[in-house]
Amino acid sequence: MTSYPDLRFRPRPAPASPARTAEFLKTAVPLFRRVPPDAIRELARCAGERRYAAGACVCRPGAPALEIWIVKEGRLTVNQCGWKGNRLSIEVMVCGDVSGLAAVACRTYPGEVVAARDTTLIVLPRQAVTRSIERHPILAREILYAYGQRLHYVETLLYLSRESAAKRIVAALLYLYHKF
């Protein structure tokens, strides 16, 4: 089944309190723990909030990569289309997790992101993030580190795909144990 980009109107994110957003980014989001406070304040001033009902699609594969999302409340699932057209759940994202990092380097999102529960996201526009990277190279390092962690995770999934069902179940349970 062919998936087409979601071209529907997306409401602008509601403005969030920059001070509260900056505090959340610094304390609850591992990506920003080593980023200078002035960079976090810059991003917080550009940030907004968007709410999604359970089951709502945040983005589809091929949609223009214009934003980075941070889970403030709720839960997201990241899905890919399998070889047989089935939906594969790649990752579960919880409070403090960052999704949509493809917006930093790519034109489109590679996967589908869906709200697994009623979810509130902090929305960072692509331009704000790229400006902050230019001013604060440590942010680029942290994003590269996050990409490295995700690459390691995907390599582990690939390795496990060749293992027995029992080993895959154990790995999934360990992942979920550490995630929650």
C-alpha positions in Angstrom: 0.0 0.0 0.0 1.4 3.4 -1.0 1.7 6.0 1.7 1.3 9.6 0.7 2.6 12.6 2.6 0.1 14.2 5.0 -0.6 17.5 3.4 -3.4 18.5 5.7 -3.3 21.8 7.5 -1.3 21.6 10.8 -2.3 24.2 13.3 0.5 26.4 14.6 1.7 25.2 18.0 0.2 27.1 20.9 2.8 29.3 22.6 4.3 27.9 25.7 5.8 29.7 28.6 9.5 30.1 27.6 10.7 29.8 31.2 8.7 26.6 31.9 9.7 25.2 28.6 13.4 25.9 29.2 13.2 24.3 32.7 11.6 21.2 31.2 14.2 20.9 28.4 17.1 21.2 30.9 15.7 18.9 33.5 13.7 16.3 31.7 15.3 15.9 28.2 18.6 14.1 28.1 19.5 15.6 24.8 19.7 19.1 26.4 21.5 18.2 29.7 24.9 19.4 28.5 23.7 22.2 26.3 24.4 25.7 27.5 21.5 27.5 29.3 21.4 30.4 26.7 20.9 27.9 23.9 18.1 26.3 25.7 16.5 29.7 26.4 16.8 30.5 22.7 15.0 27.3 21.7 12.4 27.7 24.4 11.4 31.1 23.1 10.7 29.6 19.6 8.9 26.5 21.0 5.2 25.8 21.1 3.0 23.0 22.4 0.7 20.8 20.4 -1.7 18.2 21.7 -2.6 14.9 20.0 -5.4 12.5 20.9 -4.6 8.8 21.2 -4.2 7.3 17.8 -3.6 10.6 16.0 -0.8 10.7 13.4 2.0 13.2 14.2 3.7 12.6 10.9 3.7 10.1 8.0 6.7 8.8 6.1 7.7 11.3 3.4 6.1 14.3 5.1 8.3 17.4 5.0 10.6 17.5 8.0 9.9 20.9 9.5 9.8 20.3 13.3 11.4 18.4 16.1 9.1 17.1 18.8 9.8 16.4 22.5 7.3 14.4 24.5 6.1 16.5 27.4 3.2 14.2 28.4 1.9 11.0 27.0 3.5 8.5 24.6 4.4 8.2 20.9 5.2 5.2 18.8 7.5 5.3 15.8 6.6 2.9 13.1 8.0 1.8 9.8 6.5 -0.2 6.9 7.8 -3.8 6.7 8.7 -5.6 3.5 5.2 -7.2 3.4 3.4 -3.9 3.9 2.8 -4.5 7.6 3.4 -1.8 10.2 6.4 -2.4 12.4 6.7 -0.6 15.7 10.3 0.6 16.0 10.3 2.6 19.2 8.1 3.8 22.0 8.8 7.4 23.1 8.0 8.7 26.6 8.3 12.0 28.5 11.6 13.6 27.7 12.2 11.7 24.5 13.0 13.5 21.2 11.4 12.6 17.9 11.8 14.1 14.4 15.5 14.7 14.6 15.5 14.0 10.8 14.4 17.6 10.5 18.0 18.6 11.4 19.5 16.9 8.3 16.7 15.6 6.0 13.9 17.0 3.9 11.4 14.4 4.9 10.5 12.2 7.9 11.5 8.5 7.4 8.8 6.9 9.5 5.3 7.3 10.9 4.9 8.8 14.4 1.6 8.2 16.2 0.3 9.3 19.6 -0.2 6.1 21.6 -2.0 8.0 24.3 -3.3 11.5 24.6 0.0 13.4 24.1 1.4 16.9 24.5 4.5 17.7 22.5 6.9 20.6 22.7 7.4 21.6 19.1 10.8 23.1 17.9 10.9 24.6 14.4 13.7 23.3 12.2 15.0 26.8 11.6 15.3 27.5 15.4 17.3 24.3 15.9 19.6 24.9 13.0 20.3 28.5 14.2 21.0 27.2 17.7 23.4 24.6 16.2 25.4 27.3 14.4 25.7 29.3 17.6 26.2 26.4 20.0 28.2 23.5 18.5 27.7 21.5 21.6 24.1 21.0 20.5 25.3 19.5 17.3 27.4 17.1 19.3 24.5 16.1 21.5 22.3 15.5 18.4 25.1 13.3 16.8 25.3 11.4 20.1 21.5 10.8 20.0 21.8 9.7 16.3 24.6 7.3 17.4 22.4 5.8 20.1 19.5 5.3 17.7 21.8 3.7 15.2 23.1 1.3 17.8 19.4 0.5 18.7 18.5 -0.2 15.1 21.6 -2.4 14.7 20.5 -4.3 17.7 17.1 -4.8 16.2 18.6 -6.0 13.0 20.9 -8.5 14.9 17.9 -9.7 17.0 15.8 -10.3 13.8 18.0 -13.3 13.1 17.7 -14.7 16.6 15.1 -17.0 18.1 11.7 -15.7 19.2 12.7 -16.4 22.9 15.7 -14.2 22.6 13.7 -11.4 20.9 11.1 -11.5 23.6 13.8 -11.3 26.3 15.4 -8.3 24.5 12.0 -6.6 24.2 11.2 -7.1 27.9 14.6 -5.7 28.9 14.1 -2.7 26.6 10.7 -2.0 28.1 12.0 -2.5 31.6 14.7 0.2 31.1 12.3 2.4 29.2 9.6 2.6 31.8 
